Amino acid sequence: MCLPSPRPQARCLATAAPLTSRGVPRPPSPRSSSPSGVYATARGPLARIASPLAARARERRHERFFALAGLHAGARVLDVGCGALGLRALEPTLDITGVDLAERPHYPGPFVRADAAAGLPFADDQFDLVYCSSVIEHVAPARRRAFAAEVRRVGRGWLVQTPARSFPIEPHSLLPGAHWLPTLLRKPYWHLGAAGDWEEISLLSRREMQALFGPAEAERIGPLVKSWVCVRPAARTPSGARKPRSSLSEP
């Protein structure tokens, strides 16, 4: 069942190569796939220092959690909030469709411009996995339930990651404790950080993530939780059958 118009138009630029006989290939380094780095649009020396460190952390997280998705050969993946490259930097041979709020004319594969919280133009269970990395914190809290409902609707499984509110460094500005300040104090402080331009970002707790996407696992740096990752394995369902809908509590 597709949602009503306005319906974004898909743009297919390339066809993904088939998977290897093992199903999901070992990903290449994101540093070679995306030379601009994790903090490519950030500013200042902190961003230059943090970018290679963040790229290595992203690769480690991917190696740990992506295998839990249980993708089979020929699986279809939707990357919500794909940016310029997204998951394709880590899994270039997968069949990935990108979705983003902004137009991405150079995205190397099928792409749809859409707002997930307003509805995605895809059928129920159309994708084996919906992937969403460091996106939900950018969605206004009042719209997160709708966003999460669409992720769960169009995917048989999902992998959703977000920075943890409890981690002492705000990951976008790279400022200590910025996300713990009220907005009135955070705005002037924010301009001192790597992000530069102000953006209202609200990091999530484990409880909030689990209310939206089910059980959340911790990615840690030493004793500190750096991010929360929710993985529901991609489940094969018989033709015409619907996957059971989990009952997720509200935050």
N, C-alpha and C positions, 0 to 999 in steps of 0.2 A: 504494500500500500504506500504510494507516494503522497507526500504532503502537497497541499494546494499551492498554486502560483502566488507570488512571483517565483518562477523556477529558474535557477541559474543554468547556464549552458555549459556543458562539458566541453573541454578542449583537449583533444588527444594529440600530443606531440610525438610520442614514441610508444613502442610496445615493449613491455618488460621482457627480458630474456627468461627462459624457463629455469626452474630450479635444478640443482644437481640431484643425483640419485639419492643423496642423503637428505633431501628435503630442504633444509635451511642451511645455506653455506656459512662458513665462518666469516664474519664481517671484516672488511679491511679497516685500517686505521682511519678515523674520521679526519685526522689531520691531513692525510693525503687526498681524501675525497672532498674536503671542504677547506681549502687552504686559507680562506679568510678568517677562520677560527670562530670559536663560540661567541666571543665578545667583539665580533667584527664591526658592529655599529656603535660600540661604546667608545669612550674617550679616556685619555690620560694613561699614565704609567701603570696604574693598578690593573686596567683592562689588558694591557700588553702582557703583564706578568700572569694574570689569572687565566687568560685564554688557553694556553697549552695545558695548564693544570686541569681546567674544566673539561677540555677535550679528552684527556686521559681518564678522568673520572666518568665521563659519559660512556666511554668505550667499556670500562670495567662494569658499569651498571648494565649496559646493554648485554654483555656476555653473561652476566649473572641472571638477568630477568627475562630476556627475550626467549630463551629456550623453553621457559615455563608456558609460553603461549601454545606450544604443541602444534605448530603449523604443519600441514601435510603438503606434499608436492602439488603445485597448482593452486595453492591457497590465494585468495584475494584479500588485500589489506587496504584499509582506508586510513590515511594519515591526516588527522584533523589538526589544523594549525601547522601545516607543513612548512611554511616559510619558503625560502628559495630552494631548499633541497630536502631538509627534514630527514626522515627515516631512510631515504635513498642514499644518504651519505654512509650509512652503516650496512644497508642491505640492498645493494644496487641491482641484484638479480630478481628480487621479488616483484610480484605483480601488485604495484602500489598505485592507488589513486590519491592525489593530493587535494586537500580542501583548505582554503584560507579566506579570511575576510578581505584581503587585498588581492588584486590581480597579480599573478605571477607568470609573466610572459615567457620566462626562460625555464620554467619548471620542466624537468626532463621526463615527462610522462603524462598520463591522463590527469586533468585538473578541473576542479569545479570551484568557482568563487561562491561562497555561501557562508551564512551565519548559522552555526550549528544550534545555537540557542533559539533561533527563530524557525528552525526546521531544515532538515537535509533532504535533498531531492532523490532519495534512494528508497528502495523497498525494504520491508522488514527483513532482517537477517541476510541482507544482500552480500555482506562481507564476512569472511571467516574471522577477521580480527580488525578491531578499530584501535589504532595507535594514537596516543595523545600525550606528548611530552612537554612539560613546562608551559601549559596553556591555560588550565582551569583557573589558576591564580589571577589571570588577566580578565577573566569573566566576572562581571559584577555579581556580588553575592545573591542578589534577587533573581538572577537569571541562571544560576548554576543548576538548579533542579531540572530546568528545561533542557539545558545543555547535556547533562548526564543522561536524561531520558532518551535523547536522540542517539547518543553513543551506544546505549544499551539496546535501542530498537534496531539499528541498522547492522549491528555486529553480533555474530554468534559468540564471539569472545572479545575481550578488550585488554589493553595494557595502557594504564593511565598513570603518569608520574607527575609529581609536583614538589617543589621545594618545601621543606618542613618549616612551619612557623617557629618551632623551638630552636632552630639553628641560629647562632648569634650573629652571623653575617647575612645581611639582606643580599640575595644573589644577583639582583639586577643592578643595583647601585654600588654594590660591594662595600657598603657602609655598615659598621657595627650597629646593631640594634635599631636600624631605621624603621623596620617593619613593626616594631613594638611601640612606636611613638604615635600619638594622635595626629590626625591629618594636619592640623594647624602648625604643629612643630615639625612634622615630617617634610612638608613642602620646602621650606628654606634649606633644611639639612640635605635633602635629596639632590639639590643642585651642586653640592660639593662632591658628589660621587661620580662613578663611571657612566651612569645612565644619561646624565645631562638633563634632557627634557623631562618634565614632570609626567608621571603616569600613576594613576590610582591602582595600585596592586595590593591585593589582600591575600596573604599566604594562608594556607589551610592547616588545621590540626589533623591528627590521625582520626579523631572522631568524625570530623566533617568529611574527610575523604571516604571513610567507610560507609557513611550514610549515603553517599552518592554512588559509589562503585564497588562496595563490598570489602572484604578483608584487605588490609593494607600491610605490606611488608616494609621494613625500614632499610634504607641505604645509609650506612654509617661512615663517619670519619672518626676513628677511635671510638670513644664513648658517646659521641654526639650524633644525633639523627640528622642527616643532610637532606633526605627527601623521603617521601612516601610513594610506594609503588603498589598499585592495585592490578592484579592479573587474574582474569578469568580465562582459562584455556579455551582455545577455539574448538568447539564441539561439532562433530559431524551429526547431522540430523537426517532422518529418512526423508525422501522426497515428499513434499507437501506437509510435513510435520513441523510444528512450532516448538522452539526451545522453551523450557519452562522459564517464566519470568520470576526472578528473585524479588522478594519483598524487602526493599531497603528502607531502613528507618530514616526519618528526617533528622537533620542536625539540630 
